[in-house]
Amino acid sequence: MKRTHRKFSAEFKTKVVLEALRERFTLTELAQKHEIHPNQITLWKREFLKKAPEVFSRADKAQKAPDFATLTSFARAMQRVFERGETSYYDYISE
């Protein structure tokens, strides 16, 4: 039986990436928990961290500014990570 292509919401991807950044569980454990491949988590994490600085960048005026909902969602997510003291954003941007 062929498996159909699944689509994941932005909220789901963000939830999984933030769990991965907290490093409470291995990628394998997270993948099993969410029924996805560990490589998928790695790709989402890389994309999340690559685009994170764009939220605060004002250098490129031609670039479409993120909407308020996107900024709010990102700020809340990063605040939760920092408040728990489990990881630092700056540890990941150098990768």
N, C-alpha and C positions, 0 to 999 in steps of 0.2 A: 504494500500500500504506500503510495507516494505521499510524502508530507507536504502540505501546502505552505506557501510562503506566508510567514506571520509578520504583521506590522505592529510595532510597539509605539505607544504614545510617548511624547516628550516627557511627560510626568513620570512614566515608568522608567525610562532611560535615566532620568535625573536621580530617581530613587536608588537605582542599582549602582550608578556611578558614585553617589555619595556613600553608599555602604562600602564600596570598594576603597574609597579614599580613607575611610575610617580604619581600615585594615583590622577589623575585629575577626573577620573570617577570610580564608584563602579564596582565591578566584574560583577554584574548583567547588568549594562549599557554596559560594554565592551562585554559581552557575547551576548547581543542582537545586538549590532553593528556588530559583526563578525559572528553572527548566529552559536554560539557554546555554550556548557554548561559551566556555571561558574566553575564547578569542573575541567573542562579541563584546564582552565586558571591557576587555583591553582596548578595543577600537572605540567604544563609546567614551571611555575614560580619556583616551588620547585626544579625541575630538573636543570633549568638554574642556580640558585643560588648555588646548590650543586656542579655543575661542574665548576663554575667560577674560583675557586682557582687553578684548574688543568691547566688552561691556563698559569699561571705564575710559576707553580711548576717545579723544576728541580731535586727534590729529588730522584725520581724513574727513573733511566736511562733506565731500561728495558721497561718502558711504551713508547708507540709510541708518538712521539712529534706531537703536532697539526701542520697542514700545515699553510703556510703563510696566505692563504685566511681566515682561521678560526680565526687566531690571529688578523688579520686586521679588520675583521667584528666585533669581540668582542670589540676590542679597540675603534672602531668608535662608537659602540652602547653605551658603558660605557661613552665615552667622551661626547656624546650628553646628557646623563642623568646628568652628573656632571656639564656641562656648563649651563644647565638650572636651576641648583640649586634647583631642585624639590625633590631630594631624595639623600640619601647617601647609597652607597653599603654596608657600615659597619653596617647600621641599619638592614640589612636583613640577614647577615651571622650569626647572633647570634640566629636567630629563630630556 
